Amino acid sequence: MSRDDALAWVESPLQLVGAAEWADAHRTTIPVAGRLTPQISETADALVARGARFGQLEPYLGIPWSLLARHGHWLVGDGFSGQFRLAAAVLRPRRLTFLDDGALALAYADTLLGRRPYARPHQAEGRLTTAVAPFTAEIIARRAVARRAALFTAFDLGADRSDALTDRGFGIRRHDFAWTRSTAPRAPELGRRIVLGSAGPVDGRMPLPEYVRWVRGATAGGAVYLPHRRETPEQLDAVAAVPGVRIHETKLPVELVLAGASEALDIHTLQSSTVTTLPLVLAGTGARLHIGAARGSKRAGVA
């Protein structure tokens, strides 16, 4: 096996979608190591059914050491992961490409530039994870100097970040979910108004009563609510009690669910990665994205 054979190492459904986009953009088939969760399995099944260029799909718990050791090019879904940091420090991959882990793409770009600590934002980290970070950062920097490190992203990093990364040797390739759009089946009939669930209450970023007030305002007159994959039963019960709400369990990333929309949707969401991803996925449909908070909202066109 070539030392440059690529392996996608992903921990979330959105990272898996990014791996499918990368494989299509590079016209190559890649094996995938996916964290053993129902959401990853269901997303992988949906992507394969749509023709994703995936080879062997390997579910795993912990670090997939043997798979990583056999592949010199890692497509990394979560660059902040302590498991990635440890594996990279031990195995020293020959080539690295970083996929999007939601809106953390921007924070990770700043980490690669040394503009912020190598630590996941707003989370306490273990001693081993913190201790190994400088070694991983050095490995990544050396790969960049050798033109063997890149970012494959749907996010606009901005001219300053992009120029600084390029100067350090990183390759940058933008994508706009072209494969996701081109392979999407017709979206389910959900109605025009869609409200996207959030893990904000789970993560402690918004009290549940405040979240429910936002849902009540966003769903006034009736709407379909697409839950976030990490919502708790308590949160879903509170949402279900809001008049006019119809909860639709998707079990897939919202980007896959809505990519085949044939009508102009009104989508309500709190600030999240969907603010970037959905305008790309729904380009040309006339959809409107309402970016909300408990005490206000703004509207953005999708086109």
MIDOSE-1310 file (N, C-alpha, C; in nm, 2 decimals, decimal comma, always signed):
residues 303
msrd	+0,08/-0,12/+0,00/+0,00/+0,00/+0,00/+0,09/+0,12/+0,00; +0,05/+0,22/-0,08/+0,13/+0,34/-0,09/+0,13/+0,42/+0,04; +0,24/+0,49/+0,07/+0,24/+0,58/+0,19/+0,15/+0,70/+0,17; +0,10/+0,72/+0,05/+0,02/+0,84/+0,03/-0,13/+0,80/+0,01
dala	-0,16/+0,67/+0,04/-0,30/+0,63/+0,03/-0,38/+0,70/+0,14; -0,50/+0,76/+0,10/-0,58/+0,84/+0,19/-0,68/+0,75/+0,27; -0,70/+0,80/+0,39/-0,80/+0,74/+0,48/-0,87/+0,85/+0,55; -1,01/+0,85/+0,54/-1,09/+0,95/+0,61/-1,11/+0,90/+0,75
wves	-1,08/+0,99/+0,85/-1,10/+0,96/+0,99/-1,20/+1,06/+1,04; -1,32/+1,02/+1,06/-1,43/+1,11/+1,09/-1,50/+1,08/+1,22; -1,56/+1,18/+1,29/-1,62/+1,16/+1,41/-1,77/+1,22/+1,42; -1,81/+1,28/+1,31/-1,95/+1,34/+1,31/-2,00/+1,32/+1,16
plql	-2,14/+1,33/+1,15/-2,20/+1,32/+1,02/-2,15/+1,43/+0,92; -2,13/+1,55/+0,97/-2,09/+1,66/+0,88/-1,95/+1,63/+0,83; -1,86/+1,58/+0,91/-1,73/+1,55/+0,87/-1,73/+1,44/+0,76; -1,83/+1,34/+0,78/-1,84/+1,24/+0,68/-1,89/+1,29/+0,54
vgaa	-1,98/+1,39/+0,55/-2,02/+1,45/+0,42/-1,90/+1,52/+0,36; -1,81/+1,59/+0,44/-1,69/+1,65/+0,38/-1,60/+1,55/+0,32; -1,59/+1,43/+0,38/-1,51/+1,33/+0,32/-1,56/+1,28/+0,18; -1,70/+1,27/+0,17/-1,76/+1,24/+0,04/-1,73/+1,35/-0,06
ewad	-1,74/+1,47/-0,02/-1,71/+1,58/-0,11/-1,56/+1,58/-0,16; -1,47/+1,55/-0,06/-1,33/+1,54/-0,10/-1,30/+1,43/-0,20; -1,36/+1,32/-0,17/-1,34/+1,20/-0,26/-1,39/+1,23/-0,40; -1,50/+1,30/-0,41/-1,56/+1,33/-0,54/-1,47/+1,44/-0,61
ahrt	-1,43/+1,54/-0,54/-1,34/+1,65/-0,60/-1,21/+1,59/-0,65; -1,16/+1,49/-0,58/-1,03/+1,43/-0,62/-1,04/+1,30/-0,71; -1,17/+1,27/-0,74/-1,20/+1,15/-0,82/-1,12/+1,03/-0,78; -1,14/+1,00/-0,65/-1,07/+0,88/-0,59/-1,16/+0,82/-0,49
tipv	-1,14/+0,69/-0,47/-1,21/+0,61/-0,37/-1,13/+0,60/-0,24; -1,19/+0,63/-0,13/-1,12/+0,63/+0,00/-1,19/+0,54/+0,10; -1,11/+0,47/+0,18/-1,17/+0,40/+0,30/-1,20/+0,50/+0,40; -1,29/+0,46/+0,49/-1,34/+0,55/+0,60/-1,34/+0,48/+0,73
agrl	-1,27/+0,55/+0,83/-1,28/+0,51/+0,97/-1,38/+0,60/+1,03; -1,50/+0,55/+1,07/-1,60/+0,64/+1,13/-1,63/+0,59/+1,28; -1,64/+0,69/+1,36/-1,67/+0,66/+1,50/-1,80/+0,58/+1,51; -1,81/+0,48/+1,60/-1,92/+0,39/+1,60/-2,04/+0,46/+1,68
tpqi	-2,12/+0,53/+1,60/-2,24/+0,59/+1,65/-2,35/+0,56/+1,55; -2,48/+0,56/+1,59/-2,59/+0,54/+1,50/-2,59/+0,65/+1,39; -2,56/+0,77/+1,43/-2,57/+0,88/+1,33/-2,46/+0,87/+1,22; -2,34/+0,82/+1,25/-2,24/+0,80/+1,15/-2,28/+0,69/+1,06
seta	-2,33/+0,58/+1,12/-2,37/+0,46/+1,04/-2,48/+0,50/+0,94; -2,58/+0,57/+0,99/-2,70/+0,61/+0,90/-2,65/+0,71/+0,79; -2,57/+0,80/+0,83/-2,52/+0,89/+0,73/-2,43/+0,82/+0,62; -2,35/+0,73/+0,67/-2,26/+0,65/+0,58/-2,35/+0,58/+0,48
dalv	-2,46/+0,51/+0,53/-2,55/+0,43/+0,44/-2,61/+0,53/+0,34; -2,65/+0,64/+0,38/-2,72/+0,74/+0,29/-2,62/+0,79/+0,18; -2,50/+0,82/+0,22/-2,40/+0,86/+0,13/-2,36/+0,76/+0,03; -2,34/+0,63/+0,07/-2,31/+0,52/-0,02/-2,42/+0,50/-0,12
arga	-2,55/+0,51/-0,07/-2,66/+0,50/-0,16/-2,67/+0,61/-0,26; -2,61/+0,72/-0,23/-2,61/+0,83/-0,33/-2,48/+0,83/-0,42; -2,40/+0,73/-0,40/-2,28/+0,71/-0,49/-2,15/+0,76/-0,43; -2,14/+0,78/-0,30/-2,02/+0,84/-0,25/-1,90/+0,74/-0,28
rfgq	-1,78/+0,80/-0,31/-1,67/+0,72/-0,35/-1,60/+0,67/-0,22; -1,67/+0,59/-0,15/-1,61/+0,53/-0,03/-1,58/+0,38/-0,05; -1,46/+0,34/+0,00/-1,43/+0,20/-0,01/-1,47/+0,13/+0,12; -1,38/+0,07/+0,19/-1,42/+0,00/+0,31/-1,46/+0,10/+0,41
lepy	-1,57/+0,07/+0,48/-1,62/+0,15/+0,59/-1,59/+0,08/+0,72; -1,51/+0,13/+0,81/-1,46/+0,07/+0,93/-1,52/+0,15/+1,05; -1,62/+0,09/+1,12/-1,65/+0,16/+1,25/-1,55/+0,13/+1,36; -1,53/+0,23/+1,45/-1,43/+0,21/+1,55/-1,47/+0,28/+1,68
lgip	-1,41/+0,24/+1,79/-1,41/+0,30/+1,92/-1,27/+0,34/+1,95; -1,25/+0,46/+2,01/-1,11/+0,50/+2,05/-1,04/+0,54/+1,92; -0,91/+0,50/+1,91/-0,82/+0,54/+1,80/-0,81/+0,42/+1,71; -0,83/+0,43/+1,58/-0,82/+0,32/+1,49/-0,67/+0,30/+1,45
wsll	-0,59/+0,25/+1,54/-0,44/+0,25/+1,52/-0,40/+0,18/+1,39; -0,45/+0,06/+1,37/-0,40/-0,02/+1,26/-0,44/+0,04/+1,13; -0,56/+0,10/+1,12/-0,60/+0,16/+0,99/-0,51/+0,28/+0,97; -0,49/+0,36/+1,07/-0,40/+0,48/+1,05/-0,26/+0,45/+1,01
arhg	-0,21/+0,34/+1,07/-0,07/+0,30/+1,05/-0,05/+0,26/+0,90; -0,16/+0,21/+0,84/-0,15/+0,16/+0,70/-0,17/+0,27/+0,60; -0,20/+0,39/+0,64/-0,23/+0,49/+0,54/-0,15/+0,62/+0,58; -0,08/+0,67/+0,48/+0,01/+0,78/+0,50/-0,06/+0,92/+0,49
hwlv	-0,18/+0,92/+0,43/-0,25/+1,05/+0,41/-0,38/+1,04/+0,49; -0,39/+1,12/+0,60/-0,51/+1,12/+0,68/-0,60/+1,24/+0,65; -0,73/+1,21/+0,62/-0,83/+1,32/+0,61/-0,89/+1,33/+0,74; -0,86/+1,43/+0,82/-0,90/+1,44/+0,96/-1,02/+1,53/+0,97
gdgf	-1,12/+1,47/+1,04/-1,25/+1,55/+1,06/-1,24/+1,64/+1,17; -1,16/+1,61/+1,28/-1,16/+1,69/+1,40/-1,01/+1,71/+1,44; -0,96/+1,82/+1,39/-0,82/+1,85/+1,42/-0,79/+1,88/+1,57; -0,90/+1,92/+1,64/-0,88/+1,95/+1,79/-0,89/+1,82/+1,87
sgqf	-0,93/+1,71/+1,81/-0,94/+1,59/+1,89/-0,82/+1,55/+1,96; -0,83/+1,51/+2,09/-0,72/+1,46/+2,16/-0,67/+1,33/+2,11; -0,76/+1,25/+2,05/-0,72/+1,12/+1,99/-0,63/+1,15/+1,87; -0,68/+1,25/+1,79/-0,59/+1,28/+1,67/-0,46/+1,33/+1,71
rlaa	-0,45/+1,42/+1,81/-0,32/+1,47/+1,85/-0,23/+1,36/+1,90; -0,28/+1,26/+1,97/-0,20/+1,15/+2,02/-0,15/+1,06/+1,91; -0,25/+1,03/+1,82/-0,22/+0,94/+1,71/-0,11/+1,00/+1,61; -0,13/+1,13/+1,59/-0,04/+1,20/+1,50/+0,10/+1,21/+1,56
avlr	+0,11/+1,23/+1,69/+0,24/+1,24/+1,76/+0,31/+1,11/+1,75; +0,24/+1,00/+1,76/+0,30/+0,86/+1,76/+0,33/+0,81/+1,62; +0,23/+0,82/+1,53/+0,24/+0,76/+1,40/+0,31/+0,86/+1,29; +0,30/+0,99/+1,32/+0,36/+1,09/+1,23/+0,32/+1,06/+1,08
prrl	+0,19/+1,09/+1,05/+0,15/+1,07/+0,91/+0,22/+1,15/+0,81; +0,24/+1,10/+0,69/+0,31/+1,16/+0,59/+0,24/+1,29/+0,53; +0,11/+1,28/+0,53/+0,03/+1,39/+0,47/-0,10/+1,41/+0,55; -0,14/+1,53/+0,56/-0,26/+1,56/+0,64/-0,35/+1,66/+0,56
tfld	-0,48/+1,62/+0,56/-0,58/+1,71/+0,51/-0,69/+1,73/+0,61; -0,73/+1,85/+0,65/-0,83/+1,88/+0,75/-0,96/+1,91/+0,69; -1,06/+1,83/+0,72/-1,20/+1,86/+0,68/-1,27/+1,95/+0,78; -1,39/+1,99/+0,75/-1,46/+2,08/+0,83/-1,52/+2,01/+0,95
dgal	-1,51/+2,07/+1,07/-1,58/+2,02/+1,19/-1,67/+2,13/+1,23; -1,77/+2,17/+1,14/-1,85/+2,28/+1,17/-1,78/+2,41/+1,17; -1,83/+2,51/+1,24/-1,78/+2,64/+1,25/-1,64/+2,64/+1,32; -1,60/+2,53/+1,38/-1,46/+2,53/+1,44/-1,36/+2,54/+1,33
alay	-1,39/+2,53/+1,20/-1,29/+2,54/+1,10/-1,21/+2,67/+1,11; -1,28/+2,78/+1,15/-1,21/+2,91/+1,16/-1,11/+2,91/+1,28; -1,16/+2,85/+1,39/-1,07/+2,85/+1,51/-0,96/+2,76/+1,48; -0,98/+2,65/+1,41/-0,87/+2,56/+1,38/-0,77/+2,62/+1,29
adtl	-0,81/+2,70/+1,19/-0,72/+2,77/+1,10/-0,63/+2,86/+1,18; -0,69/+2,93/+1,28/-0,61/+3,02/+1,37/-0,51/+2,94/+1,45; -0,55/+2,82/+1,49/-0,46/+2,74/+1,57/-0,34/+2,70/+1,48; -0,37/+2,66/+1,36/-0,26/+2,63/+1,27/-0,16/+2,74/+1,25
lgrr	-0,21/+2,86/+1,26/-0,13/+2,98/+1,24/-0,06/+3,03/+1,37; -0,09/+2,96/+1,48/-0,03/+3,00/+1,61/-0,10/+3,12/+1,67; -0,22/+3,15/+1,62/-0,28/+3,27/+1,67/-0,37/+3,25/+1,80; -0,38/+3,12/+1,83/-0,46/+3,08/+1,95/-0,40/+2,95/+2,00
pyar	-0,42/+2,91/+2,12/-0,36/+2,79/+2,17/-0,42/+2,67/+2,10; -0,34/+2,56/+2,10/-0,39/+2,43/+2,04/-0,48/+2,37/+2,14; -0,61/+2,42/+2,15/-0,70/+2,37/+2,25/-0,84/+2,39/+2,19; -0,94/+2,30/+2,21/-1,07/+2,32/+2,17/-1,13/+2,44/+2,24
phqa	-1,20/+2,53/+2,17/-1,25/+2,65/+2,23/-1,36/+2,61/+2,34; -1,35/+2,68/+2,45/-1,45/+2,68/+2,55/-1,47/+2,54/+2,62; -1,36/+2,46/+2,62/-1,37/+2,33/+2,68/-1,24/+2,30/+2,76; -1,26/+2,24/+2,88/-1,14/+2,20/+2,95/-1,08/+2,08/+2,89
egrl	-0,95/+2,07/+2,89/-0,88/+1,95/+2,83/-0,80/+1,87/+2,93; -0,79/+1,74/+2,90/-0,71/+1,66/+2,99/-0,56/+1,69/+2,98; -0,48/+1,64/+3,07/-0,34/+1,67/+3,08/-0,26/+1,61/+2,96; -0,30/+1,48/+2,92/-0,23/+1,42/+2,81/-0,26/+1,50/+2,68
ttav	-0,38/+1,53/+2,66/-0,42/+1,61/+2,54/-0,34/+1,74/+2,53; -0,33/+1,81/+2,64/-0,26/+1,93/+2,65/-0,11/+1,91/+2,63; -0,06/+1,81/+2,69/+0,09/+1,78/+2,68/+0,13/+1,75/+2,54; +0,05/+1,67/+2,46/+0,09/+1,63/+2,33/+0,07/+1,73/+2,22
apft	-0,01/+1,84/+2,25/-0,04/+1,94/+2,15/+0,08/+2,00/+2,09; +0,18/+2,04/+2,16/+0,30/+2,10/+2,09/+0,37/+2,01/+1,99; +0,37/+1,88/+2,02/+0,43/+1,78/+1,93/+0,35/+1,77/+1,80; +0,22/+1,76/+1,82/+0,13/+1,75/+1,70/+0,14/+1,88/+1,62
aeii	+0,14/+2,00/+1,68/+0,15/+2,12/+1,61/+0,28/+2,13/+1,53; +0,39/+2,07/+1,58/+0,52/+2,07/+1,51/+0,51/+1,98/+1,39; +0,45/+1,86/+1,41/+0,44/+1,77/+1,29/+0,36/+1,83/+1,18; +0,24/+1,90/+1,22/+0,16/+1,96/+1,11/+0,24/+2,07/+1,04
arra	+0,31/+2,15/+1,12/+0,39/+2,26/+1,06/+0,50/+2,21/+0,96; +0,56/+2,10/+1,00/+0,66/+2,04/+0,91/+0,60/+1,99/+0,78; +0,48/+1,93/+0,80/+0,41/+1,88/+0,68/+0,37/+1,99/+0,59; +0,33/+2,11/+0,65/+0,30/+2,22/+0,57/+0,42/+2,28/+0,49
varr	+0,53/+2,28/+0,55/+0,65/+2,33/+0,49/+0,69/+2,24/+0,37; +0,66/+2,11/+0,38/+0,69/+2,02/+0,28/+0,57/+2,01/+0,17; +0,47/+2,10/+0,19/+0,36/+2,10/+0,10/+0,28/+1,97/+0,11; +0,27/+1,92/+0,23/+0,19/+1,80/+0,25/+0,09/+1,82/+0,36
aalf	+0,03/+1,94/+0,37/-0,08/+1,97/+0,47/-0,18/+2,06/+0,40; -0,31/+2,04/+0,42/-0,41/+2,12/+0,34/-0,54/+2,12/+0,42; -0,62/+2,22/+0,38/-0,75/+2,23/+0,44/-0,85/+2,22/+0,32; -0,95/+2,14/+0,34/-1,06/+2,12/+0,24/-1,19/+2,17/+0,31
tafd	-1,24/+2,29/+0,28/-1,34/+2,35/+0,36/-1,45/+2,42/+0,28; -1,57/+2,43/+0,34/-1,68/+2,51/+0,28/-1,68/+2,65/+0,34; -1,59/+2,67/+0,44/-1,60/+2,80/+0,51/-1,50/+2,90/+0,44; -1,54/+3,03/+0,44/-1,46/+3,14/+0,39/-1,36/+3,17/+0,51
lgad	-1,24/+3,14/+0,49/-1,14/+3,17/+0,59/-1,10/+3,31/+0,60; -1,13/+3,39/+0,49/-1,09/+3,53/+0,49/-0,96/+3,54/+0,42; -0,93/+3,65/+0,36/-0,81/+3,67/+0,29/-0,69/+3,67/+0,38; -0,70/+3,73/+0,50/-0,58/+3,73/+0,59/-0,54/+3,59/+0,63
rsda	-0,64/+3,51/+0,68/-0,61/+3,37/+0,72/-0,55/+3,29/+0,60; -0,62/+3,30/+0,48/-0,59/+3,22/+0,37/-0,45/+3,25/+0,32; -0,41/+3,38/+0,32/-0,28/+3,42/+0,27/-0,17/+3,37/+0,37; -0,20/+3,39/+0,50/-0,11/+3,34/+0,60/-0,09/+3,19/+0,60
ltdr	-0,19/+3,12/+0,58/-0,18/+2,97/+0,57/-0,10/+2,93/+0,44; -0,13/+3,00/+0,33/-0,06/+2,97/+0,21/+0,09/+3,00/+0,22; +0,12/+3,11/+0,29/+0,26/+3,14/+0,31/+0,33/+3,04/+0,39; +0,26/+2,97/+0,48/+0,32/+2,86/+0,56/+0,33/+2,73/+0,49
gfgi	+0,27/+2,72/+0,37/+0,28/+2,60/+0,29/+0,15/+2,52/+0,29; +0,05/+2,56/+0,36/-0,08/+2,49/+0,36/-0,15/+2,51/+0,22; -0,21/+2,40/+0,17/-0,30/+2,41/+0,06/-0,44/+2,44/+0,11; -0,51/+2,51/+0,03/-0,65/+2,54/+0,07/-0,74/+2,52/-0,05
rrhd	-0,84/+2,44/-0,03/-0,94/+2,41/-0,14/-1,08/+2,43/-0,08; -1,15/+2,52/-0,14/-1,29/+2,54/-0,10/-1,38/+2,45/-0,18; -1,49/+2,41/-0,11/-1,60/+2,34/-0,18/-1,73/+2,40/-0,15; -1,83/+2,37/-0,23/-1,97/+2,43/-0,21/-2,08/+2,32/-0,21
fawt	-2,04/+2,20/-0,16/-2,14/+2,09/-0,16/-2,19/+2,05/-0,29; -2,11/+2,07/-0,40/-2,16/+2,04/-0,53/-2,20/+1,89/-0,55; -2,12/+1,80/-0,49/-2,16/+1,66/-0,50/-2,29/+1,63/-0,42; -2,30/+1,69/-0,30/-2,42/+1,68/-0,22/-2,55/+1,72/-0,30
rsta	-2,54/+1,83/-0,36/-2,65/+1,88/-0,44/-2,68/+1,80/-0,56; -2,58/+1,75/-0,63/-2,60/+1,68/-0,76/-2,65/+1,54/-0,74; -2,63/+1,48/-0,62/-2,68/+1,35/-0,59/-2,80/+1,34/-0,50; -2,85/+1,45/-0,46/-2,96/+1,46/-0,37/-3,09/+1,41/-0,42
prap	-3,16/+1,31/-0,36/-3,30/+1,28/-0,40/-3,39/+1,40/-0,36; -3,51/+1,39/-0,41/-3,61/+1,50/-0,37/-3,63/+1,50/-0,22; -3,62/+1,62/-0,17/-3,64/+1,64/-0,02/-3,78/+1,60/+0,02; -3,79/+1,55/+0,14/-3,93/+1,51/+0,19/-4,02/+1,63/+0,20
elgr	-4,15/+1,61/+0,19/-4,25/+1,72/+0,20/-4,26/+1,76/+0,34; -4,19/+1,87/+0,38/-4,19/+1,91/+0,52/-4,27/+2,04/+0,54; -4,31/+2,10/+0,43/-4,37/+2,24/+0,44/-4,27/+2,34/+0,42; -4,31/+2,47/+0,41/-4,22/+2,57/+0,38/-4,14/+2,62/+0,50
rivl	-4,19/+2,62/+0,62/-4,12/+2,68/+0,73/-4,05/+2,56/+0,81; -3,92/+2,57/+0,82/-3,84/+2,47/+0,89/-3,76/+2,54/+1,00; -3,76/+2,47/+1,12/-3,69/+2,52/+1,23/-3,58/+2,41/+1,26; -3,46/+2,46/+1,27/-3,35/+2,36/+1,30/-3,32/+2,36/+1,44
gsag	-3,32/+2,24/+1,50/-3,29/+2,22/+1,64/-3,14/+2,26/+1,67; -3,11/+2,28/+1,80/-2,98/+2,32/+1,84/-2,94/+2,25/+1,96; -2,81/+2,22/+1,98/-2,76/+2,16/+2,10/-2,72/+2,27/+2,20; -2,76/+2,39/+2,18/-2,72/+2,50/+2,27/-2,75/+2,47/+2,42
pvdg	-2,88/+2,43/+2,45/-2,91/+2,39/+2,59/-2,82/+2,28/+2,64; -2,79/+2,18/+2,56/-2,71/+2,07/+2,60/-2,57/+2,11/+2,64; -2,52/+2,21/+2,56/-2,38/+2,26/+2,58/-2,37/+2,37/+2,68; -2,49/+2,41/+2,74/-2,49/+2,51/+2,84/-2,47/+2,65/+2,78
rmpl	-2,50/+2,67/+2,65/-2,49/+2,80/+2,59/-2,62/+2,88/+2,59; -2,73/+2,81/+2,63/-2,86/+2,88/+2,63/-2,95/+2,80/+2,73; -3,01/+2,87/+2,83/-3,10/+2,79/+2,92/-3,22/+2,74/+2,84; -3,27/+2,62/+2,88/-3,38/+2,56/+2,81/-3,50/+2,65/+2,80
peyv	-3,54/+2,72/+2,90/-3,66/+2,81/+2,88/-3,64/+2,92/+2,78; -3,52/+2,97/+2,77/-3,49/+3,07/+2,67/-3,49/+3,01/+2,53; -3,44/+2,89/+2,52/-3,44/+2,82/+2,39/-3,59/+2,79/+2,35; -3,67/+2,75/+2,44/-3,81/+2,72/+2,40/-3,88/+2,85/+2,36
rwvr	-3,85/+2,96/+2,42/-3,91/+3,09/+2,38/-3,87/+3,12/+2,23; -3,74/+3,09/+2,20/-3,70/+3,11/+2,06/-3,78/+3,02/+1,96; -3,79/+2,89/+2,00/-3,86/+2,80/+1,92/-4,01/+2,85/+1,90; -4,07/+2,90/+2,01/-4,21/+2,94/+2,00/-4,22/+3,06/+1,90
gata	-4,13/+3,15/+1,90/-4,13/+3,26/+1,81/-4,10/+3,22/+1,66; -4,01/+3,12/+1,65/-3,97/+3,08/+1,51/-4,08/+2,99/+1,45; -4,16/+2,93/+1,53/-4,26/+2,83/+1,48/-4,40/+2,89/+1,48; -4,41/+3,02/+1,51/-4,55/+3,09/+1,51/-4,62/+3,06/+1,38
ggav	-4,74/+3,01/+1,40/-4,82/+2,97/+1,28/-4,80/+2,83/+1,23; -4,71/+2,76/+1,29/-4,68/+2,62/+1,25/-4,55/+2,60/+1,18; -4,48/+2,50/+1,21/-4,35/+2,47/+1,14/-4,31/+2,33/+1,17; -4,22/+2,28/+1,08/-4,16/+2,15/+1,11/-4,02/+2,17/+1,18
ylph	-4,00/+2,10/+1,28/-3,88/+2,11/+1,36/-3,79/+1,99/+1,34; -3,67/+2,01/+1,29/-3,57/+1,91/+1,27/-3,47/+1,91/+1,38; -3,48/+1,81/+1,47/-3,39/+1,80/+1,59/-3,24/+1,79/+1,56; -3,17/+1,85/+1,64/-3,02/+1,83/+1,64/-2,99/+1,69/+1,70
rret	-2,88/+1,63/+1,65/-2,86/+1,49/+1,68/-2,82/+1,48/+1,83; -2,79/+1,59/+1,90/-2,75/+1,58/+2,04/-2,85/+1,63/+2,14; -2,97/+1,66/+2,09/-3,08/+1,70/+2,18/-3,12/+1,59/+2,28; -3,15/+1,63/+2,40/-3,19/+1,53/+2,50/-3,34/+1,51/+2,49
peql	-3,39/+1,40/+2,55/-3,53/+1,38/+2,55/-3,61/+1,49/+2,62; -3,55/+1,55/+2,73/-3,61/+1,66/+2,80/-3,63/+1,78/+2,71; -3,52/+1,81/+2,63/-3,53/+1,92/+2,54/-3,64/+1,90/+2,43; -3,64/+1,78/+2,38/-3,74/+1,75/+2,27/-3,89/+1,75/+2,33
dava	-3,90/+1,70/+2,45/-4,03/+1,71/+2,51/-4,08/+1,86/+2,53; -3,99/+1,94/+2,57/-4,02/+2,08/+2,58/-4,06/+2,15/+2,45; -3,99/+2,11/+2,34/-4,02/+2,16/+2,21/-4,15/+2,11/+2,16; -4,18/+1,98/+2,19/-4,30/+1,92/+2,14/-4,43/+1,98/+2,20
avpg	-4,41/+2,04/+2,32/-4,52/+2,11/+2,38/-4,55/+2,25/+2,33; -4,47/+2,30/+2,24/-4,50/+2,43/+2,18/-4,61/+2,41/+2,07; -4,71/+2,49/+2,08/-4,82/+2,48/+1,98/-4,77/+2,50/+1,84; -4,82/+2,42/+1,75/-4,79/+2,43/+1,60/-4,66/+2,36/+1,56
vrih	-4,59/+2,30/+1,65/-4,46/+2,23/+1,62/-4,49/+2,09/+1,57; -4,43/+2,05/+1,46/-4,43/+1,91/+1,42/-4,29/+1,86/+1,41; -4,25/+1,77/+1,50/-4,11/+1,72/+1,51/-4,09/+1,62/+1,40; -3,99/+1,63/+1,32/-3,96/+1,54/+1,22/-3,81/+1,48/+1,24
etkl	-3,80/+1,36/+1,29/-3,67/+1,30/+1,31/-3,61/+1,26/+1,18; -3,49/+1,31/+1,15/-3,43/+1,29/+1,02/-3,32/+1,18/+1,03; -3,24/+1,18/+1,14/-3,13/+1,09/+1,16/-3,02/+1,11/+1,06; -3,02/+1,22/+0,99/-2,92/+1,26/+0,89/-2,88/+1,41/+0,91
pvel	-2,77/+1,45/+0,86/-2,73/+1,59/+0,87/-2,84/+1,67/+0,79; -2,87/+1,79/+0,83/-2,97/+1,87/+0,77/-2,93/+1,90/+0,62; -2,80/+1,91/+0,60/-2,75/+1,94/+0,46/-2,80/+1,83/+0,37; -2,80/+1,70/+0,41/-2,85/+1,59/+0,33/-3,00/+1,59/+0,31
vlag	-3,07/+1,63/+0,42/-3,21/+1,62/+0,42/-3,27/+1,73/+0,33; -3,21/+1,85/+0,33/-3,27/+1,96/+0,25/-3,21/+1,98/+0,11; -3,10/+1,91/+0,08/-3,03/+1,94/-0,04/-3,12/+1,92/-0,17; -3,22/+1,84/-0,16/-3,31/+1,82/-0,28/-3,43/+1,90/-0,27
asea	-3,44/+2,01/-0,20/-3,56/+2,09/-0,18/-3,59/+2,15/-0,32; -3,72/+2,15/-0,35/-3,77/+2,20/-0,48/-3,85/+2,33/-0,46; -3,87/+2,38/-0,34/-3,94/+2,50/-0,32/-3,86/+2,59/-0,23; -3,89/+2,72/-0,23/-3,82/+2,82/-0,15/-3,86/+2,80/+0,00
ldih	-3,76/+2,76/+0,08/-3,79/+2,73/+0,22/-3,76/+2,85/+0,31; -3,84/+2,87/+0,42/-3,80/+2,96/+0,52/-3,74/+2,88/+0,64; -3,61/+2,90/+0,66/-3,54/+2,82/+0,76/-3,50/+2,91/+0,87; -3,53/+2,86/+0,99/-3,50/+2,93/+1,11/-3,39/+2,85/+1,19
tlqs	-3,28/+2,92/+1,22/-3,17/+2,85/+1,29/-3,11/+2,95/+1,39; -3,05/+2,89/+1,49/-2,96/+2,97/+1,58/-2,82/+2,97/+1,51; -2,73/+3,06/+1,56/-2,60/+3,07/+1,50/-2,53/+2,93/+1,51; -2,49/+2,88/+1,40/-2,42/+2,75/+1,39/-2,36/+2,73/+1,26
stvt	-2,30/+2,62/+1,23/-2,23/+2,59/+1,10/-2,33/+2,60/+0,99; -2,46/+2,57/+1,02/-2,56/+2,58/+0,91/-2,58/+2,71/+0,84; -2,54/+2,82/+0,92/-2,54/+2,95/+0,86/-2,45/+2,96/+0,74; -2,34/+2,88/+0,74/-2,25/+2,87/+0,62/-2,29/+2,76/+0,52
tlpl	-2,32/+2,64/+0,58/-2,35/+2,53/+0,49/-2,48/+2,54/+0,41; -2,59/+2,58/+0,47/-2,71/+2,57/+0,40/-2,72/+2,67/+0,28; -2,67/+2,79/+0,29/-2,67/+2,88/+0,17/-2,60/+2,81/+0,05; -2,50/+2,73/+0,08/-2,43/+2,66/-0,03/-2,52/+2,55/-0,08
vlag	-2,57/+2,47/+0,01/-2,65/+2,35/-0,03/-2,78/+2,39/-0,10; -2,84/+2,51/-0,06/-2,97/+2,55/-0,12/-2,95/+2,66/-0,22; -2,83/+2,69/-0,27/-2,81/+2,79/-0,37/-2,90/+2,77/-0,49; -2,97/+2,88/-0,53/-3,06/+2,88/-0,64/-3,20/+2,84/-0,62
tgar	-3,23/+2,80/-0,49/-3,37/+2,76/-0,46/-3,46/+2,87/-0,41; -3,40/+2,99/-0,38/-3,48/+3,10/-0,33/-3,51/+3,09/-0,18; -3,44/+3,00/-0,11/-3,46/+2,98/+0,03/-3,42/+3,10/+0,11; -3,48/+3,12/+0,22/-3,44/+3,23/+0,31/-3,40/+3,17/+0,45
lhig	-3,29/+3,22/+0,50/-3,23/+3,17/+0,62/-3,25/+3,28/+0,73; -3,32/+3,25/+0,84/-3,34/+3,34/+0,95/-3,25/+3,30/+1,06; -3,15/+3,38/+1,09/-3,06/+3,35/+1,20/-3,10/+3,41/+1,33; -3,14/+3,33/+1,42/-3,21/+3,38/+1,54/-3,13/+3,37/+1,67
aarg	-3,18/+3,44/+1,76/-3,14/+3,43/+1,90/-3,26/+3,45/+1,99; -3,25/+3,43/+2,11/-3,37/+3,44/+2,20/-3,43/+3,58/+2,20; -3,34/+3,68/+2,17/-3,39/+3,81/+2,18/-3,39/+3,89/+2,05; -3,38/+3,81/+1,94/-3,38/+3,88/+1,81/-3,33/+3,79/+1,70
skra	-3,34/+3,84/+1,58/-3,30/+3,75/+1,47/-3,27/+3,84/+1,35; -3,20/+3,78/+1,25/-3,17/+3,86/+1,13/-3,20/+3,76/+1,01; -3,22/+3,81/+0,90/-3,26/+3,73/+0,78/-3,14/+3,74/+0,68; -3,11/+3,63/+0,62/-3,01/+3,62/+0,52/-3,07/+3,55/+0,40
gva	-3,04/+3,60/+0,28/-3,08/+3,53/+0,16/-2,99/+3,42/+0,13; -3,05/+3,31/+0,07/-2,98/+3,20/+0,02/-2,96/+3,21/-0,13; -3,06/+3,25/-0,20/-3,07/+3,27/-0,34/-3,13/+3,16/-0,41
